[in-house]
Amino acid sequence: MNSTVSHPDNSTTRLYTESPSDAATPDMAELMPYPATPRLREVNAHSEGVELSWEDDERARFPLIWLRDHCACGACRHPQTRERLVLPLDDVTEPPEASLEDGHLWLRWADGHLSHFAAGWLYQRRPEAPAESALPLRQAWREAFTPTRVAHADVFSPHGEAAWLEALLRDGLVLLEDGPLADEEVSRIAERIGPQRPTNFGARFDVRSKPNPNNAAYTAIGLALHTDLPNWRQPPDIQLLYCLQNEAEGGESLFADGIQVAEALRQQAPEHFRLLSELAIDFRFQDDTQDIAVRAPIIECDASGQVVEIRFNNWIRDTLRLPAEQMADWYRAYRHFWTLLHSPRYQLDFALAPGEMVAFDNRRVLHGRRAFDPNTGARHLQGTYLDRDMLESRLRVLARHH
């Protein structure tokens, strides 16, 4: 049973005194699950907000305008798309009539509008509570880092696919093994996640030696560590490389974690780190039909100073346009970063076998290869790009059901 307590400030507190019944939980127009318990046991509505207390003694205060803005009824949220239909243009100052029904919150506003809120949904969104996420935090590589390996067959199960996505988002690199030697298998895997990201090299590309190449990847020479397409304003986020043939001598794959190496640079030479993170330089790709250029720093940091992106590709670094007095210092910083990247301490080195696929974060992990001899056997990789948003989206969808 419920009872109401009056307060001197004309606010009301509704006390919930019985165990929750099996009545239906209010529909919050959410696809992501939220906890069914704890239920609410007390509510106090006043001009500063609505104060709530749950059965586990957690307490929180929600501003009135926040509650009105998050009403999930059919008039406030589209019943099919779940998109918000109202805009909170005016402040809400008059407290609503508040009550608890079966441990959930019901509010009747001054204009007569009725809102209901599931107790678990509010509990999950307490202002002081940490935000819950299905996404893993990024982790810089440590010495002797070993990438996660996932069997090709497992990535087509929800558990295996989630493990593959989590490793890729967390570490920036993951291996898939024991896959079929099938043309376009890389596209099949990519399209489980989302549409392939097209570039001037197409949506899906073949990496093999060929005549009249317009990119060093289509030769047999060694490729120093780099990120792809730093000349784009928005370089591709995730790259997939699927090995179909690799009988040639040489051609081992090289990788380095740009975050790990940038932090090593910051520790060893803070001024070199500052120059590479503050001074924008030009990147440019040009051939007979394309001329794509952008100006950006090699190391990008967020507002808190954390490294979030690396743009590094010596082949398509364009004319260095800096004040003359900064050029020598910039080159010293660039050489220092280059030396660290190519130090065995920070490099990962392995040969991809046919049926293996490496996926990596192109905005963070640099990749390259050793030279190979095309006269000793065939070497054929197929690649494509994906947007990170689609990986995160896929992982959230998997988390809803598992």
KOLLUM-56552 format. One record per residue (C-alpha): z, y, x. Coordinates in nm, 3 decimals, padded with zeros to 5 digits. Layout:
<pts>
Z=Z	Y=Y	X=X .
...
</pts>
This chain:
<pts>
Z=00.000	Y=00.000	X=00.000 .
Z=-00.061	Y=00.362	X=00.109 .
Z=00.169	Y=00.664	X=00.076 .
Z=00.120	Y=01.036	X=00.140 .
Z=00.355	Y=01.268	X=00.331 .
Z=00.334	Y=01.649	X=00.291 .
Z=00.384	Y=01.889	X=00.585 .
Z=00.496	Y=02.255	X=00.591 .
Z=00.149	Y=02.366	X=00.704 .
Z=-00.004	Y=02.210	X=00.388 .
Z=-00.162	Y=01.930	X=00.589 .
Z=-00.125	Y=01.575	X=00.468 .
Z=-00.052	Y=01.249	X=00.644 .
Z=-00.161	Y=00.922	X=00.493 .
Z=00.048	Y=00.626	X=00.605 .
Z=-00.110	Y=00.282	X=00.603 .
Z=00.158	Y=00.027	X=00.539 .
Z=-00.020	Y=-00.297	X=00.454 .
Z=-00.229	Y=-00.536	X=00.661 .
Z=-00.603	Y=-00.467	X=00.648 .
Z=-00.788	Y=-00.648	X=00.376 .
Z=-01.125	Y=-00.816	X=00.411 .
Z=-01.301	Y=-00.523	X=00.243 .
Z=-01.634	Y=-00.423	X=00.393 .
Z=-01.620	Y=-00.195	X=00.696 .
Z=-01.795	Y=00.140	X=00.638 .
Z=-02.155	Y=00.139	X=00.761 .
Z=-02.184	Y=00.378	X=01.057 .
Z=-02.565	Y=00.346	X=01.088 .
Z=-02.520	Y=00.184	X=01.431 .
Z=-02.707	Y=-00.107	X=01.585 .
Z=-02.474	Y=-00.144	X=01.883 .
Z=-02.158	Y=-00.334	X=01.779 .
Z=-01.819	Y=-00.163	X=01.776 .
Z=-01.476	Y=-00.325	X=01.746 .
Z=-01.346	Y=-00.431	X=01.405 .
Z=-00.987	Y=-00.364	X=01.514 .
Z=-00.749	Y=-00.198	X=01.558 .
Z=-00.738	Y=-00.040	X=01.215 .
Z=-00.595	Y=00.303	X=01.141 .
Z=-00.240	Y=00.340	X=01.012 .
Z=-00.194	Y=00.720	X=00.995 .
Z=-00.407	Y=01.031	X=00.942 .
Z=-00.313	Y=01.398	X=00.953 .
Z=-00.581	Y=01.655	X=00.860 .
Z=-00.533	Y=02.024	X=00.940 .
Z=-00.741	Y=02.326	X=01.045 .
Z=-00.748	Y=02.215	X=01.411 .
Z=-00.891	Y=01.873	X=01.333 .
Z=-00.797	Y=01.528	X=01.210 .
Z=-00.527	Y=01.342	X=01.400 .
Z=-00.543	Y=00.965	X=01.388 .
Z=-00.311	Y=00.685	X=01.487 .
Z=-00.421	Y=00.322	X=01.523 .
Z=-00.223	Y=00.001	X=01.491 .
Z=-00.196	Y=-00.032	X=01.871 .
Z=-00.029	Y=00.315	X=01.890 .
Z=-00.336	Y=00.488	X=02.035 .
Z=-00.375	Y=00.843	X=01.906 .
Z=-00.662	Y=01.091	X=01.905 .
Z=-00.763	Y=01.422	X=01.749 .
Z=-01.120	Y=01.483	X=01.632 .
Z=-01.242	Y=01.839	X=01.559 .
Z=-01.350	Y=01.897	X=01.200 .
Z=-01.703	Y=01.999	X=01.296 .
Z=-01.744	Y=01.678	X=01.502 .
Z=-01.647	Y=01.462	X=01.207 .
Z=-01.877	Y=01.650	X=00.971 .
Z=-02.162	Y=01.624	X=01.223 .
Z=-02.114	Y=01.247	X=01.258 .
Z=-02.109	Y=01.158	X=00.890 .
Z=-02.324	Y=00.846	X=00.854 .
Z=-02.393	Y=00.855	X=00.481 .
Z=-02.747	Y=00.833	X=00.346 .
Z=-02.765	Y=01.210	X=00.295 .
Z=-02.671	Y=01.280	X=00.658 .
Z=-02.854	Y=00.994	X=00.833 .
Z=-03.195	Y=00.857	X=00.743 .
Z=-03.133	Y=00.510	X=00.596 .
Z=-03.418	Y=00.347	X=00.792 .
Z=-03.443	Y=00.542	X=01.120 .
Z=-03.068	Y=00.624	X=01.145 .
Z=-03.165	Y=00.970	X=01.270 .
Z=-02.949	Y=01.274	X=01.194 .
Z=-03.070	Y=01.481	X=00.897 .
Z=-02.825	Y=01.774	X=00.906 .
Z=-02.753	Y=02.049	X=01.155 .
Z=-02.393	Y=02.182	X=01.186 .
Z=-02.477	Y=02.552	X=01.184 .
Z=-02.146	Y=02.674	X=01.042 .
Z=-01.794	Y=02.616	X=01.168 .
Z=-01.579	Y=02.387	X=00.956 .
Z=-01.236	Y=02.546	X=00.913 .
Z=-01.100	Y=02.408	X=00.585 .
Z=-00.944	Y=02.064	X=00.637 .
Z=-01.080	Y=01.787	X=00.417 .
Z=-00.877	Y=01.563	X=00.193 .
Z=-00.803	Y=01.264	X=00.417 .
Z=-00.711	Y=00.910	X=00.321 .
Z=-00.708	Y=00.561	X=00.463 .
Z=-00.860	Y=00.269	X=00.277 .
Z=-00.819	Y=-00.075	X=00.429 .
Z=-00.747	Y=00.094	X=00.761 .
Z=-01.065	Y=00.306	X=00.765 .
Z=-01.094	Y=00.685	X=00.732 .
Z=-01.224	Y=00.864	X=00.423 .
Z=-01.275	Y=01.240	X=00.415 .
Z=-01.365	Y=01.462	X=00.118 .
Z=-01.482	Y=01.801	X=00.240 .
Z=-01.433	Y=02.135	X=00.067 .
Z=-01.789	Y=02.123	X=-00.072 .
Z=-01.719	Y=01.781	X=-00.226 .
Z=-01.915	Y=01.583	X=00.034 .
Z=-01.762	Y=01.242	X=00.110 .
Z=-01.764	Y=01.089	X=00.460 .
Z=-01.628	Y=00.755	X=00.568 .
Z=-01.563	Y=00.629	X=00.921 .
Z=-01.494	Y=00.279	X=01.047 .
Z=-01.168	Y=00.264	X=01.242 .
Z=-01.325	Y=00.070	X=01.530 .
Z=-01.615	Y=00.312	X=01.557 .
Z=-01.372	Y=00.605	X=01.590 .
Z=-01.156	Y=00.407	X=01.833 .
Z=-01.457	Y=00.350	X=02.057 .
Z=-01.531	Y=00.724	X=02.054 .
Z=-01.185	Y=00.868	X=02.115 .
Z=-01.236	Y=01.189	X=02.317 .
Z=-01.007	Y=01.064	X=02.594 .
Z=-01.155	Y=00.712	X=02.605 .
Z=-01.405	Y=00.627	X=02.880 .
Z=-01.761	Y=00.591	X=02.754 .
Z=-01.863	Y=00.229	X=02.715 .
Z=-02.198	Y=00.124	X=02.859 .
Z=-02.397	Y=-00.196	X=02.885 .
Z=-02.549	Y=-00.060	X=03.207 .
Z=-02.415	Y=-00.145	X=03.552 .
Z=-02.321	Y=00.127	X=03.800 .
Z=-02.549	Y=00.167	X=04.100 .
Z=-02.407	Y=00.020	X=04.420 .
Z=-02.528	Y=00.109	X=04.768 .
Z=-02.607	Y=-00.189	X=04.989 .
Z=-02.351	Y=-00.301	X=05.240 .
Z=-02.414	Y=-00.476	X=05.568 .
Z=-02.555	Y=-00.827	X=05.526 .
Z=-02.664	Y=-00.745	X=05.170 .
Z=-02.829	Y=-01.044	X=05.003 .
Z=-03.042	Y=-00.980	X=04.693 .
Z=-02.976	Y=-01.168	X=04.371 .
Z=-03.225	Y=-01.446	X=04.296 .
Z=-03.312	Y=-01.546	X=03.938 .
Z=-03.529	Y=-01.843	X=03.842 .
Z=-03.852	Y=-01.751	X=03.663 .
Z=-03.768	Y=-01.982	X=03.373 .
Z=-03.429	Y=-01.816	X=03.329 .
Z=-03.570	Y=-01.466	X=03.290 .
Z=-03.717	Y=-01.576	X=02.956 .
Z=-03.367	Y=-01.645	X=02.821 .
Z=-03.136	Y=-01.362	X=02.712 .
Z=-02.868	Y=-01.448	X=02.970 .
Z=-03.112	Y=-01.482	X=03.261 .
Z=-03.305	Y=-01.169	X=03.164 .
Z=-02.982	Y=-00.969	X=03.144 .
Z=-02.873	Y=-01.098	X=03.488 .
Z=-03.211	Y=-00.997	X=03.634 .
Z=-03.197	Y=-00.649	X=03.479 .
Z=-02.835	Y=-00.593	X=03.582 .
Z=-02.906	Y=-00.683	X=03.944 .
Z=-03.212	Y=-00.458	X=03.953 .
Z=-03.030	Y=-00.157	X=03.805 .
Z=-02.718	Y=-00.216	X=04.017 .
Z=-02.868	Y=-00.303	X=04.357 .
Z=-03.215	Y=-00.157	X=04.326 .
Z=-03.374	Y=-00.490	X=04.425 .
Z=-03.387	Y=-00.845	X=04.282 .
Z=-03.598	Y=-01.156	X=04.343 .
Z=-03.758	Y=-01.388	X=04.089 .
Z=-03.850	Y=-01.735	X=04.215 .
Z=-04.028	Y=-02.056	X=04.111 .
Z=-04.287	Y=-01.878	X=03.898 .
Z=-04.637	Y=-02.002	X=03.810 .
Z=-04.942	Y=-01.911	X=04.019 .
Z=-05.104	Y=-01.744	X=03.721 .
Z=-05.318	Y=-01.432	X=03.716 .
Z=-05.148	Y=-01.142	X=03.533 .
Z=-04.806	Y=-01.313	X=03.534 .
Z=-04.664	Y=-00.985	X=03.663 .
Z=-04.799	Y=-00.811	X=03.351 .
Z=-04.650	Y=-01.077	X=03.125 .
Z=-04.306	Y=-01.026	X=03.278 .
Z=-04.335	Y=-00.647	X=03.276 .
Z=-04.435	Y=-00.631	X=02.911 .
Z=-04.120	Y=-00.816	X=02.807 .
Z=-03.946	Y=-00.496	X=02.914 .
Z=-04.190	Y=-00.228	X=02.807 .
Z=-04.539	Y=-00.086	X=02.862 .
Z=-04.669	Y=-00.081	X=03.218 .
Z=-04.665	Y=00.263	X=03.376 .
Z=-05.023	Y=00.362	X=03.466 .
Z=-05.104	Y=00.569	X=03.775 .
Z=-05.426	Y=00.668	X=03.953 .
Z=-05.430	Y=00.307	X=04.080 .
Z=-05.432	Y=00.168	X=03.725 .
Z=-05.166	Y=00.000	X=03.514 .
Z=-05.178	Y=-00.323	X=03.717 .
Z=-05.306	Y=-00.337	X=04.075 .
Z=-05.400	Y=-00.602	X=04.333 .
Z=-05.256	Y=-00.573	X=04.685 .
Z=-05.495	Y=-00.735	X=04.930 .
Z=-05.724	Y=-00.637	X=05.212 .
Z=-06.055	Y=-00.502	X=05.086 .
Z=-06.349	Y=-00.295	X=05.216 .
Z=-06.349	Y=00.084	X=05.178 .
Z=-05.978	Y=00.112	X=05.086 .
Z=-05.836	Y=00.435	X=04.943 .
Z=-05.480	Y=00.335	X=05.031 .
Z=-05.317	Y=00.175	X=05.335 .
Z=-05.176	Y=-00.103	X=05.113 .
Z=-05.533	Y=-00.235	X=05.073 .
Z=-05.568	Y=-00.298	X=05.446 .
Z=-05.410	Y=-00.554	X=05.680 .
Z=-05.214	Y=-00.301	X=05.887 .
Z=-04.837	Y=-00.288	X=05.892 .
Z=-04.679	Y=-00.048	X=05.646 .
Z=-04.376	Y=00.149	X=05.757 .
Z=-04.100	Y=00.195	X=05.501 .
Z=-04.195	Y=00.430	X=05.220 .
Z=-04.164	Y=00.502	X=04.850 .
Z=-04.475	Y=00.490	X=04.633 .
Z=-04.638	Y=00.801	X=04.490 .
Z=-04.387	Y=01.069	X=04.599 .
Z=-04.678	Y=01.308	X=04.539 .
Z=-04.622	Y=01.269	X=04.165 .
Z=-04.385	Y=01.502	X=03.985 .
Z=-04.237	Y=01.189	X=03.824 .
Z=-04.294	Y=00.896	X=04.062 .
Z=-04.281	Y=00.546	X=03.911 .
Z=-03.926	Y=00.420	X=03.871 .
Z=-03.952	Y=00.043	X=03.911 .
Z=-04.212	Y=-00.160	X=04.100 .
Z=-04.286	Y=-00.530	X=04.048 .
Z=-04.479	Y=-00.724	X=04.316 .
Z=-04.577	Y=-01.083	X=04.232 .
Z=-04.702	Y=-01.311	X=04.508 .
Z=-04.999	Y=-01.532	X=04.422 .
Z=-05.113	Y=-01.619	X=04.776 .
Z=-04.953	Y=-01.569	X=05.118 .
Z=-05.106	Y=-01.798	X=05.378 .
Z=-05.186	Y=-01.527	X=05.635 .
Z=-04.985	Y=-01.496	X=05.953 .
Z=-04.749	Y=-01.199	X=05.930 .
Z=-04.714	Y=-00.974	X=05.628 .
Z=-04.336	Y=-01.010	X=05.589 .
Z=-04.187	Y=-00.767	X=05.336 .
Z=-03.945	Y=-00.496	X=05.451 .
Z=-03.690	Y=-00.310	X=05.240 .
Z=-03.414	Y=-00.054	X=05.295 .
Z=-03.172	Y=00.111	X=05.053 .
Z=-03.240	Y=00.483	X=05.066 .
Z=-02.894	Y=00.561	X=04.928 .
Z=-02.720	Y=00.361	X=05.200 .
Z=-02.929	Y=00.517	X=05.477 .
Z=-02.903	Y=00.873	X=05.340 .
Z=-02.525	Y=00.840	X=05.333 .
Z=-02.532	Y=00.714	X=05.693 .
Z=-02.737	Y=01.023	X=05.784 .
Z=-02.491	Y=01.250	X=05.604 .
Z=-02.202	Y=01.096	X=05.798 .
Z=-02.376	Y=01.108	X=06.138 .
Z=-02.548	Y=01.446	X=06.107 .
Z=-02.450	Y=01.657	X=05.804 .
Z=-02.693	Y=01.932	X=05.903 .
Z=-02.986	Y=01.687	X=05.911 .
Z=-02.886	Y=01.562	X=05.567 .
Z=-02.868	Y=01.922	X=05.441 .
Z=-03.215	Y=02.006	X=05.569 .
Z=-03.378	Y=01.701	X=05.411 .
Z=-03.196	Y=01.752	X=05.081 .
Z=-03.245	Y=02.128	X=05.050 .
Z=-03.589	Y=02.202	X=05.196 .
Z=-03.884	Y=02.108	X=04.976 .
Z=-04.199	Y=01.983	X=05.147 .
Z=-04.547	Y=01.894	X=05.022 .
Z=-04.674	Y=01.546	X=04.933 .
Z=-05.040	Y=01.494	X=04.847 .
Z=-05.279	Y=01.209	X=04.769 .
Z=-05.651	Y=01.281	X=04.764 .
Z=-05.966	Y=01.074	X=04.740 .
Z=-06.309	Y=01.129	X=04.588 .
Z=-06.176	Y=01.154	X=04.232 .
Z=-05.805	Y=01.244	X=04.259 .
Z=-05.595	Y=01.520	X=04.417 .
Z=-05.232	Y=01.479	X=04.314 .
Z=-04.968	Y=01.693	X=04.484 .
Z=-04.608	Y=01.804	X=04.443 .
Z=-04.347	Y=01.992	X=04.644 .
Z=-03.997	Y=01.839	X=04.662 .
Z=-03.721	Y=01.752	X=04.912 .
Z=-03.706	Y=01.409	X=05.076 .
Z=-03.350	Y=01.349	X=04.954 .
Z=-03.251	Y=01.461	X=04.604 .
Z=-02.887	Y=01.496	X=04.503 .
Z=-02.729	Y=01.556	X=04.164 .
Z=-02.487	Y=01.838	X=04.082 .
Z=-02.197	Y=01.642	X=04.230 .
Z=-02.377	Y=01.583	X=04.561 .
Z=-02.456	Y=01.215	X=04.499 .
Z=-02.793	Y=01.090	X=04.627 .
Z=-03.015	Y=01.008	X=04.329 .
Z=-03.369	Y=00.988	X=04.470 .
Z=-03.565	Y=00.941	X=04.792 .
Z=-03.923	Y=01.065	X=04.842 .
Z=-04.050	Y=00.928	X=05.171 .
Z=-04.408	Y=00.841	X=05.259 .
Z=-04.542	Y=00.954	X=05.595 .
Z=-04.906	Y=00.884	X=05.506 .
Z=-04.921	Y=01.132	X=05.222 .
Z=-04.686	Y=01.393	X=05.361 .
Z=-04.903	Y=01.706	X=05.345 .
Z=-04.907	Y=02.016	X=05.566 .
Z=-04.551	Y=02.118	X=05.647 .
Z=-04.506	Y=02.465	X=05.498 .
Z=-04.171	Y=02.599	X=05.614 .
Z=-04.060	Y=02.915	X=05.794 .
Z=-04.141	Y=02.873	X=06.163 .
Z=-03.777	Y=02.896	X=06.267 .
Z=-03.691	Y=02.592	X=06.046 .
Z=-03.972	Y=02.359	X=06.152 .
Z=-03.825	Y=02.215	X=06.474 .
Z=-03.490	Y=02.148	X=06.304 .
Z=-03.666	Y=01.982	X=06.009 .
Z=-03.864	Y=01.751	X=06.239 .
Z=-03.544	Y=01.649	X=06.419 .
Z=-03.381	Y=01.567	X=06.086 .
Z=-03.691	Y=01.374	X=05.973 .
Z=-03.702	Y=01.169	X=06.294 .
Z=-03.331	Y=01.091	X=06.261 .
Z=-03.379	Y=00.962	X=05.904 .
Z=-03.687	Y=00.763	X=06.010 .
Z=-03.494	Y=00.601	X=06.295 .
Z=-03.207	Y=00.500	X=06.069 .
Z=-03.441	Y=00.359	X=05.803 .
Z=-03.614	Y=00.137	X=06.057 .
Z=-03.296	Y=00.022	X=06.226 .
Z=-03.241	Y=-00.357	X=06.185 .
Z=-02.891	Y=-00.271	X=06.065 .
Z=-03.031	Y=-00.129	X=05.739 .
Z=-03.347	Y=-00.335	X=05.691 .
Z=-03.402	Y=-00.640	X=05.475 .
Z=-03.682	Y=-00.864	X=05.600 .
Z=-03.830	Y=-01.169	X=05.425 .
Z=-04.163	Y=-01.332	X=05.342 .
Z=-04.259	Y=-01.359	X=04.976 .
Z=-04.371	Y=-01.710	X=04.884 .
Z=-04.634	Y=-01.781	X=04.618 .
Z=-04.463	Y=-01.779	X=04.278 .
Z=-04.198	Y=-01.526	X=04.388 .
Z=-04.171	Y=-01.171	X=04.260 .
Z=-03.970	Y=-00.885	X=04.401 .
Z=-03.867	Y=-00.598	X=04.173 .
Z=-03.718	Y=-00.280	X=04.316 .
Z=-03.623	Y=00.077	X=04.234 .
Z=-03.904	Y=00.285	X=04.383 .
Z=-03.699	Y=00.605	X=04.355 .
Z=-03.429	Y=00.457	X=04.577 .
Z=-03.542	Y=00.150	X=04.776 .
Z=-03.807	Y=00.196	X=05.043 .
Z=-04.050	Y=-00.088	X=05.107 .
Z=-04.305	Y=-00.185	X=05.369 .
Z=-04.459	Y=-00.487	X=05.540 .
Z=-04.550	Y=-00.619	X=05.880 .
Z=-04.918	Y=-00.640	X=05.976 .
Z=-05.099	Y=-00.961	X=05.889 .
Z=-05.414	Y=-01.136	X=06.008 .
Z=-05.655	Y=-01.185	X=05.715 .
Z=-05.850	Y=-01.437	X=05.925 .
Z=-05.558	Y=-01.685	X=05.913 .
Z=-05.535	Y=-01.715	X=05.535 .
Z=-05.544	Y=-01.531	X=05.205 .
Z=-05.277	Y=-01.284	X=05.096 .
Z=-05.276	Y=-01.162	X=04.735 .
Z=-05.002	Y=-00.979	X=04.546 .
Z=-05.027	Y=-00.824	X=04.201 .
Z=-04.815	Y=-00.525	X=04.114 .
Z=-04.724	Y=-00.288	X=03.837 .
Z=-04.470	Y=-00.019	X=03.756 .
Z=-04.213	Y=00.025	X=03.480 .
Z=-04.006	Y=00.318	X=03.361 .
Z=-03.634	Y=00.281	X=03.423 .
Z=-03.569	Y=00.397	X=03.066 .
Z=-03.734	Y=00.079	X=02.938 .
Z=-03.516	Y=-00.144	X=03.158 .
Z=-03.202	Y=00.030	X=03.037 .
Z=-03.324	Y=00.008	X=02.678 .
Z=-03.390	Y=-00.365	X=02.711 .
Z=-03.046	Y=-00.430	X=02.858 .
Z=-02.877	Y=-00.237	X=02.573 .
Z=-03.072	Y=-00.439	X=02.315 .
Z=-02.969	Y=-00.766	X=02.484 .
Z=-02.607	Y=-00.648	X=02.488 .
Z=-02.610	Y=-00.600	X=02.109 .
Z=-02.656	Y=-00.970	X=02.051 .
Z=-02.484	Y=-01.123	X=02.352 .
</pts>
